[in-house]
């Protein structure tokens, strides 16, 4: 019998495990079990159920774009020409410089986040989308609130 996400999130032990994994995703099952006072098999089963229910969607490695040679980051808004909507999403998926692509409401249908080695490379990226519509670009100067996890229920 599979549990619903809401059932899994009403369990305090599951929330405790999620908080530990959110703060330290590299913790092993044995260490998680020690910290929550449960057996390793019980913790493994709980984590597996959270993964199967889609509460835990994955584990990520966060890399520093500047250290990898991509010091320039920008948001590009794209307003597609008529009939070009699917082509923009397809083009964004094919470009490794595009690290995020969101379909949004409003006149601009897409917001993309791109990382580049230099500002000179921005024209090459924009040209890929200008064939399908208009673009508006904002260079990211700083990130006062870096990406972070959502609060868990009850926090």
C-alpha positions in Angstrom: 0.0 0.0 0.0 1.5 3.3 -1.0 1.0 6.4 1.2 0.1 9.8 -0.1 2.5 12.6 0.1 0.3 14.4 2.7 0.4 11.3 4.9 4.2 11.1 4.7 4.5 14.8 5.7 2.3 14.4 8.8 4.8 12.0 10.3 7.2 13.8 12.6 10.0 11.3 12.0 9.7 11.8 8.2 9.9 15.6 8.8 13.0 15.1 11.0 14.6 13.0 8.3 13.8 15.6 5.6 15.3 18.4 7.8 18.5 16.4 8.2 18.8 15.6 4.5 17.9 19.1 3.6 20.7 20.5 5.7 23.2 17.7 5.0 22.2 15.7 1.9 25.4 13.6 2.0 24.4 11.9 5.4 24.4 8.2 5.1 21.5 6.0 6.2 23.5 4.8 9.3 24.2 8.4 10.4 20.5 9.4 9.8 19.4 6.4 11.8 21.7 7.4 14.7 20.5 11.0 14.7 16.8 10.1 14.8 17.2 7.1 17.1 15.9 4.4 14.6 17.3 1.4 13.0 19.1 1.8 9.6 16.6 -0.5 7.8 13.6 1.5 9.1 15.3 4.8 8.0 16.2 3.3 4.6 12.5 2.3 4.2 11.2 5.8 5.2 13.6 7.5 2.8 12.7 5.1 0.0 9.0 5.9 0.6 9.7 9.6 0.5 11.5 9.2 -2.8 8.8 7.0 -4.3 6.1 9.5 -3.4 8.1 12.3 -5.0 8.7 14.2 -1.8 12.4 13.7 -2.3 12.9 14.4 -6.0 16.7 14.0 -6.0 20.0 14.9 -4.5 22.1 17.6 -6.1 25.6 18.7 -6.3 25.9 22.5 -6.1 28.8 23.8 -8.2 30.2 27.3 -8.2 29.7 28.7 -11.8 32.6 31.2 -11.4 35.0 28.4 -10.4 33.9 26.5 -13.5 34.6 29.5 -15.7 31.1 30.9 -16.0 31.3 34.2 -14.1 28.5 35.9 -16.0 24.9 35.0 -15.2 21.7 36.5 -16.7 18.0 36.2 -16.8 16.6 36.2 -20.3 12.9 36.8 -20.8 11.5 35.6 -24.2 8.3 36.8 -25.8 7.6 34.3 -28.6 6.3 35.2 -32.1 3.1 33.5 -33.0 3.5 29.7 -33.3 7.0 29.7 -31.9 6.3 28.7 -28.3 7.4 25.0 -28.5 10.5 25.9 -30.4 11.8 28.1 -27.6 11.5 25.4 -24.9 13.1 22.9 -27.3 16.0 25.3 -28.0 16.5 26.1 -24.3 16.7 22.3 -23.5 19.4 21.9 -26.1 21.7 24.7 -24.8 24.0 23.8 -21.9 24.3 27.5 -21.0 20.6 27.5 -20.0 20.4 26.1 -16.5 16.8 27.0 -15.9 13.8 27.6 -18.1 10.4 28.6 -16.7 7.1 29.0 -18.6 5.5 32.1 -17.0 2.4 34.2 -17.3 2.4 37.6 -18.9 3.7 38.9 -22.2 7.0 37.1 -21.8 6.2 33.4 -21.9 9.6 32.2 -20.8 12.2 33.2 -18.2 15.6 31.5 -18.7 18.7 31.6 -16.5 22.0 31.4 -18.3 25.6 31.2 -17.3 28.4 32.4 -19.6 32.2 32.6 -19.6 32.1 36.2 -20.7 29.6 39.0 -21.6 30.8 38.6 -25.2 29.0 35.2 -25.3 25.6 36.7 -24.5 25.0 37.7 -28.2 25.4 34.0 -29.2 22.8 32.9 -26.7 20.3 35.7 -27.5 20.7 35.1 -31.2 19.4 31.5 -30.7 16.1 32.9 -29.3 15.7 36.0 -31.4 14.8 33.8 -34.4 11.6 32.8 -32.4 10.7 36.1 -30.7 11.9 39.1 -28.7 14.2 38.9 -25.7 14.8 41.1 -22.7 18.0 40.4 -20.6 19.0 41.3 -17.1 22.5 40.6 -16.0 22.7 39.3 -12.4 25.0 41.6 -10.3 24.8 39.7 -7.0 22.6 37.1 -5.2 21.7 38.4 -1.8 19.4 35.3 -1.3 21.0 32.3 -2.8 18.9 29.3 -3.8 17.6 27.6 -0.6 15.3 24.8 0.4 11.7 25.4 1.2 10.6 25.3 4.8 9.1 22.0 5.9 5.6 21.8 7.3 5.5 23.2 10.8 8.7 25.2 10.5 
